[in-house]
Amino acid sequence: MRKLILTISILFTVISLAEARECKSGDIKGDAFIYSDGKKVTVIKGTDIPNPENKIIMIFNKGGWKVEKKWGECKDFLPKQLGQISGTKIKGKELVLMLNGNLHKAGGDDGYKCGWKFKGAWHKPWYDCVIAEWAIPKRVKVNKDLIDKLVSKGTPRDQIFMSGLSCGGIDTLRHKGLHPKDFNATISFMPNCWDRRPNTPLRKMVIDEIKSFERIDALVFHSPVDGEGDWRSNSEWMKKDLGNIPGINWIDTPGHTGKDIEVNGMKCKIKEKMKGGWEEAWPEGKEKLTSEKKFIALDKKLKKEMKKKAAGHYMVSYPCFKYYHPKIINFIESRI
């Protein structure tokens, strides 16, 4: 009997390994489960994974107003770094990172299409166009379809978590607020999904909706030096706006140490630099702007210095963020 059990166990392991492939080059397309040791990235493509009833699946949603069909290089920073949480055992079940490869189906506009159509940006016709094409609400169906597929294959809903960066972080927060029973909880990395002025229709629309939710079960990482070209390029104001929503746990990541960001004494060595973080004004007499560069910096010296500094927006993709992996794992464990 022992020999039979051992033979079945070995056979199952061989099948599992046969379905996984080391990702050496090329783009990741479609849905994919990701494993990483920090150097090698292993991929199981599609939505089938061995022993699904004993998997805890953390779906990851890419950022951007409009998501491209392909994920990017398989050895990109995100799969290599965040993929290291895969394989962690939580209460006898295995945690696995999954890249959501279907967000492009929600469409959307990245701002350029509407800008060309209305001969400029940051004015009412442009905002009306962008909001009409806004992909975030449409992503709910895409995410629902993926969750339903995983459930149909054997993974319980309470073992499914949704995470995302930037706009991906926003769409998982709002999904949990709208449909709290679809999945267990959200893990949001630097949620940001609007433009650079403080009281625009786009930002108001997103913030007002999220503030209307009674509860959002989520772990939210935010940065005082976010780095995207939005209002003040940080998330401090977001915590002020959304901090009273029950269920949200906030993790404060560090600001700048010189030109870099350090986490627990480790330099992040982030390539992406700050795109904002200095005060800017709309040029007098201008009704339309054709570029973000047309905004006038109130402190040119500050802008010059900030543009040399690392952006915290992408921290999850770098080795220094491994310090926070236990916090993700502990959060998931607390809900299983």
C-alpha positions in Angstrom: 0.0 0.0 0.0 2.8 2.4 0.9 4.5 1.7 -2.4 1.3 2.5 -4.2 0.9 5.8 -2.4 4.5 6.7 -3.1 4.1 5.8 -6.8 1.0 8.0 -7.0 2.8 10.9 -5.2 5.8 10.7 -7.6 3.5 10.5 -10.6 1.6 13.5 -9.5 4.8 15.5 -9.0 6.0 14.5 -12.5 2.7 15.7 -14.0 2.9 18.9 -12.1 6.5 19.6 -13.3 5.5 18.6 -16.8 2.9 21.3 -16.9 5.4 24.0 -15.7 8.0 25.5 -18.0 11.0 27.7 -17.2 10.5 31.1 -18.8 13.8 32.0 -20.5 12.8 34.7 -23.0 9.8 36.1 -24.8 6.5 37.6 -23.7 4.0 36.1 -21.3 0.6 36.1 -23.0 -2.7 35.2 -21.5 -3.3 33.9 -18.0 -0.3 32.3 -16.2 0.6 30.9 -12.8 4.1 32.2 -11.8 6.8 30.6 -9.6 10.2 32.2 -9.0 13.3 31.7 -6.9 14.5 35.2 -7.6 16.5 34.2 -10.6 14.5 31.6 -12.6 10.8 32.2 -13.5 8.6 29.1 -14.0 5.3 29.5 -15.7 2.1 27.3 -15.9 0.1 28.8 -18.7 -3.7 28.9 -18.7 -6.1 28.4 -15.8 -5.4 24.7 -15.0 -3.2 23.9 -12.1 -2.7 20.6 -10.2 -4.7 20.1 -7.0 -6.7 23.4 -7.4 -8.8 22.7 -4.3 -5.6 23.1 -2.2 -4.4 26.2 -3.9 -4.7 29.8 -2.6 -4.6 31.9 -5.8 -3.5 35.5 -5.8 -4.5 37.1 -9.1 -2.4 40.1 -10.2 -3.9 42.9 -12.3 -1.6 45.1 -14.4 -1.8 48.9 -14.2 -2.6 51.5 -16.8 -5.7 53.2 -18.2 -5.5 50.7 -21.1 -3.9 47.3 -20.7 -2.0 45.7 -23.6 -2.6 42.1 -24.6 0.8 40.8 -23.7 2.3 41.0 -20.2 5.9 41.7 -21.1 9.1 39.8 -20.8 8.8 36.6 -18.8 11.9 37.7 -16.9 10.5 41.1 -16.1 10.9 42.4 -12.6 7.3 41.7 -11.5 7.1 38.0 -12.2 10.7 37.5 -10.9 10.1 39.3 -7.6 6.5 38.9 -6.6 6.5 35.3 -8.0 8.7 34.4 -5.0 5.6 34.2 -2.8 4.4 31.2 -4.8 4.9 27.8 -3.1 4.4 29.3 0.4 2.3 26.9 2.5 -0.5 28.5 4.4 -2.6 26.2 6.7 -1.7 23.2 4.5 -2.5 25.0 1.2 -0.2 26.4 -1.4 -0.1 30.1 -2.3 0.4 30.8 -6.0 0.7 34.1 -7.9 -1.4 34.3 -11.1 -1.1 36.9 -13.8 -4.4 38.1 -15.2 -3.9 37.9 -19.0 -7.4 39.1 -20.0 -7.7 42.8 -18.9 -7.1 44.0 -22.4 -10.6 42.7 -23.2 -12.0 45.6 -21.2 -10.7 48.1 -23.8 -10.3 51.7 -22.7 -8.4 54.8 -23.7 -5.0 55.8 -22.5 -5.7 59.4 -23.1 -4.0 59.8 -26.4 -6.9 58.7 -28.6 -9.2 61.2 -26.9 -6.4 63.8 -27.1 -6.0 63.5 -30.9 -9.8 63.5 -31.3 -10.4 66.7 -29.4 -7.1 68.4 -30.3 -5.6 68.5 -26.8 -6.1 67.2 -23.3 -7.0 68.2 -19.7 -10.2 70.1 -20.8 -13.9 69.1 -20.6 -14.3 67.4 -24.0 -11.2 65.4 -23.3 -12.4 64.3 -19.8 -15.8 63.4 -21.2 -14.2 61.3 -23.9 -11.8 59.5 -21.5 -14.6 58.8 -19.0 -16.9 57.4 -21.7 -14.1 55.0 -22.7 -13.0 54.3 -19.1 -12.0 50.6 -18.8 -12.1 50.2 -15.0 -15.8 49.5 -14.7 -15.6 47.0 -17.6 -12.8 45.1 -15.9 -15.3 43.8 -13.3 -16.8 41.4 -15.8 -13.3 40.3 -17.0 -12.3 39.6 -13.4 -15.6 37.9 -12.6 -15.1 35.6 -15.6 -11.6 34.6 -14.5 -12.7 34.0 -10.9 -15.7 31.9 -12.0 -13.4 29.8 -14.2 -11.0 29.1 -11.3 -13.9 28.2 -9.0 -15.4 25.8 -11.7 -12.0 24.1 -11.8 -12.0 23.5 -8.0 -10.5 26.5 -6.1 -13.0 27.8 -3.5 -13.8 31.5 -3.7 -12.5 32.1 -0.2 -9.1 30.9 -1.4 -9.0 33.5 -4.2 -7.4 36.9 -3.6 -7.1 39.8 -6.1 -4.2 42.1 -6.3 -3.0 44.8 -8.6 -0.6 47.7 -9.2 -1.8 51.3 -9.9 -5.0 51.1 -11.9 -4.9 47.4 -11.3 -5.0 48.2 -7.5 -7.9 50.5 -8.0 -10.0 48.1 -10.0 -9.5 45.3 -7.4 -10.5 47.7 -4.5 -13.7 48.8 -6.3 -14.5 45.2 -7.3 -14.3 44.1 -3.7 -16.5 47.0 -2.7 -19.1 46.3 -5.4 -19.1 42.5 -5.1 -17.7 41.5 -1.7 -18.6 37.8 -2.2 -16.8 37.3 -5.5 -13.4 36.6 -3.8 -11.8 36.7 -0.4 -9.9 40.0 -0.2 -7.8 42.6 -2.1 -4.1 43.3 -2.0 -3.5 46.7 -3.6 -0.1 48.0 -4.6 0.2 51.8 -4.9 -3.4 52.3 -6.2 -3.4 55.3 -8.6 -5.6 55.8 -11.6 -6.2 59.4 -12.6 -4.4 62.5 -13.9 -2.3 65.1 -12.3 -4.7 67.8 -11.1 -6.4 67.7 -7.6 -10.1 68.1 -8.5 -10.6 66.8 -12.0 -13.8 64.9 -13.0 -11.8 61.7 -13.4 -10.3 61.7 -9.9 -13.6 62.8 -8.3 -15.4 60.0 -10.1 -13.0 57.3 -8.8 -12.6 58.6 -5.3 -16.4 59.3 -4.7 -17.3 55.8 -5.8 -14.7 54.1 -3.5 -15.7 56.3 -0.6 -19.3 55.2 -1.0 -18.5 51.5 -0.2 -19.5 50.4 3.3 -16.5 48.0 3.6 -13.5 46.9 1.6 -11.4 44.0 2.9 -8.0 44.9 1.7 -4.3 45.3 2.3 -3.1 48.5 0.7 0.6 49.5 0.2 1.1 53.2 -0.5 4.0 55.5 -1.0 4.9 59.1 0.0 6.9 59.2 -3.2 4.7 57.4 -5.6 6.2 58.9 -8.7 3.4 58.8 -11.2 2.4 61.9 -13.0 -0.7 62.5 -10.9 -1.7 64.9 -8.1 1.4 65.4 -6.0 2.7 62.0 -6.9 2.1 60.4 -3.6 -0.6 58.4 -1.8 -0.7 60.3 1.5 -3.9 62.2 0.5 -5.4 58.8 -0.5 -5.1 57.5 3.0 -6.7 60.7 4.2 -9.6 60.3 1.7 -10.1 56.5 2.1 -8.6 55.8 5.5 -11.9 55.5 7.3 -13.4 52.8 5.1 -13.7 49.7 7.4 -11.7 46.6 6.4 -8.7 48.4 4.8 -5.3 47.7 6.3 -2.6 50.3 5.3 1.1 49.6 4.9 3.3 52.8 4.7 6.4 52.3 2.5 9.4 54.6 2.9 10.2 57.9 1.2 13.4 58.9 -0.4 16.9 58.3 1.0 18.9 60.6 -1.3 18.0 59.6 -4.9 17.0 56.1 -4.0 14.4 54.4 -1.7 15.7 52.1 1.1 13.6 49.4 2.7 15.0 48.0 6.0 18.5 49.2 5.0 18.3 47.7 1.5 18.6 50.1 -1.5 15.8 49.4 -4.0 17.8 50.5 -7.1 14.6 51.5 -8.9 15.1 52.5 -12.5 11.9 54.5 -12.9 12.2 58.1 -11.8 9.7 60.6 -10.4 7.3 62.0 -13.0 5.7 64.3 -10.5 5.9 65.5 -6.9 6.3 69.2 -7.5 3.6 71.8 -7.6 2.5 72.8 -11.1 0.1 75.4 -12.5 -2.1 75.6 -15.6 -0.8 78.3 -18.0 -2.8 81.5 -17.9 -5.1 82.0 -20.9 -4.8 78.4 -22.1 -8.0 76.4 -22.6 -6.4 73.3 -24.0 -3.0 71.6 -23.4 -1.5 69.1 -25.8 1.1 67.7 -23.4 1.7 67.3 -19.6 5.0 69.1 -20.2 3.0 72.3 -20.8 2.2 72.6 -17.1 4.3 75.2 -15.4 6.5 74.1 -12.5 6.3 76.6 -9.6 9.7 75.5 -8.3 12.0 74.5 -11.2 14.9 73.6 -8.9 12.6 71.1 -7.0 11.4 69.6 -10.2 14.9 69.1 -11.5 16.0 67.4 -8.2 12.8 65.2 -8.0 13.3 63.9 -11.6 16.5 62.3 -10.5 14.9 60.4 -7.7 13.5 56.8 -7.7 9.7 56.4 -8.0 8.0 54.3 -5.3 5.2 53.4 -7.6 7.0 50.3 -9.0 8.6 49.1 -5.7 6.6 45.8 -5.8 8.7 44.8 -8.8 12.1 45.2 -7.1 14.1 43.0 -4.7 13.7 45.4 -1.8 10.0 44.7 -1.7 10.7 41.2 -0.5 10.7 42.6 3.0 7.0 43.0 2.7 6.2 39.5 1.3 5.6 38.2 4.9 3.0 40.9 5.4 1.2 39.7 2.3 1.4 36.1 3.5 0.3 37.0 7.0 -2.7 39.0 5.7 -3.8 36.0 3.5 -3.3 33.6 6.4 -5.4 35.7 8.7 -8.3 35.3 6.2 -8.1 31.6 5.4 
